[in-house]
């Protein structure tokens, strides 16, 4: 079975053909909520499709506009097996006070992840060292989604017990290819971040494109596709108790 550990199929981009997209290939999709409305949609999708798992979180990009939704999002985590999308984003958020706030909120989600033993799937854009400092004080299973840092930092994340998940953009991103070559398959997961991060620019990404990532991983790791697919599935099962 293919695993998409991070997608946003609740978005309007899938309103016309969501049913078809979800059922198109043999895949398990983790749908990440980014705010209150999408968390609720994510939970609905889990009810509707048996191959969708809801993740609930609060996207760090919304720290300014939607901060009043945080409490409710924190509460909704009790209905989900996975916590996401949460994290740190210094690319869009430049102000020190809001960056601090992002860290405070992420800490609250990590606390829940530790207490309820739920994996946390994390967005980090800029601020990786702040994330590493924070995560060191929690005993929590975690994934860095669409990791875009250095090989050295990828290894640091693995040392802390984390996984790195790879979107189809891998096909056109040399830096991510280098990371994949340099870390053990044991710590790799696949995702799409649909509708974003596709293998080609300007096209809508979709969960079944995990297939393309698997093919690329097979090439980079010099293994066959079936082995890679099975290994990723096993990794995912270690992360989440289904
Ligand atoms: Zn995302």
Boltz pocket constraint, residues with backbone or C-beta under 6 A from the ligand:
constraints:
  - pocket:
      binder: B
      contacts: [[A, 6], [A, 7], [A, 8], [A, 32], [A, 85], [A, 123], [A, 193]]
      max_distance: 6.0
